[in-house]
Amino acid sequence: MKARVSIPPPPPPRGTLADRLGNSRRELRGAFRGTRERADKSTRTIVVGGGIAGISAALVLAERGVRVTLIEKGHELGGRLASYAERLPAGDSFQMERGFPAFYRHYYNLRAILQRVDPDLSILRPLADYPVLGPDGARESFAGLPTTAPLNLLSLLRRTPFVSLRDLRNIDPEAVRAMVAFDPQKSYARFDTESASTFLDRLNLPTKAREMVFRVFCHSVFHDERSVSAAEMLSMLHFYFLGNPEGMSFDVLEEPTGDVVFSPLARILASHGVDVRLGESVLEVVRERGDRIRVKTGSGELDAEGLVLAPDVTGLRAIYEASPMLAEDATFAATMEALCCCAPYVVFRLFYGQPVNDERAPFASIAGHGALDSITLYDRFEGESRRYALRTGGAVVQLQAFGLDPARDDASIRTELKATLGRLYPELEGADPLHEVYVRGASGPSFAPGSGATRARVATPYGNIAIAGDHVKVPFPSALMERAASSGIMAANALLDRWDVRGESLYTVPPRGFIASLGARIP
């Protein structure tokens, strides 16, 4: 029996004042051009990469009758979101994750994929707010703000204690206009070559306001303001705040990702006949006569009419370097050779034998406290961690840090993160965790100044080869898991168009800022 496919309802009619003010989502025009419901039974596609991007592409293709082989070098689906088994000193098993997945409510395309597993999205629970904690007890929040631009920005500036009327008079009006006039093409053309730090210097906000309000938008893509382009920061500001009709609240999973997301998605893939091959690496891609693709793996060779390349940046670069045919087009070769990863990040999970004070938020973003970026109290929402807390009377605390110096040693990072946690949550100061899990990685994509022009797109000059992942540049505001899902769907649609098969609809926040939608120019 085929798994039920849940298609999002159509958005409200466009063209009203509410639409123009950014009060509703948009259906992306021209997302697909095909007319048939299903592909020919002989149509084969290979998808490389078993993260969100690859799974999204494989699902959309398989639901339309394409015979899909999904190749993942890891031993589980999920990519950077995959959970894996760890064991506590007492012998109890638990699922560790490589980050904290926040499911924002404007992640329309990711949620459409999750609805294949759970049509009601009951696996998610809402977090009402996440505070930003700064130095000297400073606290900021994005909760309770209007969801329509420019009212959300004006309300934040009016409410925040970190910006005075005198400060507002000193803010650069051209920089403010650039924020509210975001345009996916024009803003990148104008601001991609400068860093977010340079842009914020020009904006001229007070130091504490800059740290408390804008840090979150840079670090949302695992960068600090010096290493991310101003255009990418403006895109994040628009996507998550100024142009987000759902507000900045998000939902979290009630159980580990492997249990409630990727294991069920694996079953859905199997129900559509997808051949999932875990623990298998791609050695080379060859394009043969008649537009056929041959993929060489450690266990043999596969042939197909289409190929979606959706590994992480490191994996994609390795496949490119091992496949001479992918370098035949000079522009595409330049795109692949420009691929690089962000600075290291750390995920540090601590299992305490004592509780955290009740007033602490389940998730807090951290500003102005050195390397620490966030504190997550997993036992406040995740079932597995809650069960640990009930058994031990303790707490499960996860610390994250992004944009770290590659030369910095792990011992000093661990020491700093635990010391900062103790200063912010004094009830844990000096407490020795019963168990620690420390994960360091550097697999996220770089969005460095000047990288926008060479960033990979979904379409390639090779026609039946498409690219997907959270590093891919898509023609509308998007980021992280939502960009991965969106690009995966776009990659599937690009192949389906070749076979005259109807693809999947795509949804987005209003693509341009409030001022840009009214015809104002980018400064």
Buried (B, 14 or more C-beta within 10 A) or exposed (E): EEBEBBEBEEBEEEEEEEBBBBBBBBBBEEBBBBEEEBBEEEBBBBBBBBBBBBBBBBBBBBBBBBBBBBBBBBEBBBBBBBBBEBEBEEEBEBBBBBBBBBBBBBBBBBBBBBBBBBEEBEBBBEBEBBBBBBEEEBEBBBEEBBBBBBBBBEBBBEEBEBBEEEBEEEBBEEBBBBBBBBBBEBBBEBBBBBBBBBBBBBBEBBEBBBBBBBBBBBBBBBBBBEBBBBBBBBBBBBBBBBBBBBBBBBBBBBBBBBBBBBBBBBEBBEEBEBBBBBEBBBBBBBBEEEEBBBBBBEEEEBEBBBBBBBBBBBBBBBBBEBBEBBBEBEEBBEBBEBBBBBBBBBBBBBBBEBBBEEEBBBBBBBBBBEBBBBBBBBBBBBBBBBBBBEEBEBBBBBBBBBBBEEEBEEEEBBEBBBBBBBEBBEEBEEBEBBBEBBBBBBBBBBBBBEBBEBBBBBEBEBEBBBBBBBBBBBBBBBBBBBBBBBBBBBBBBBBBBBBEBBBBBBBBBBBBBBBBBEEBEBE
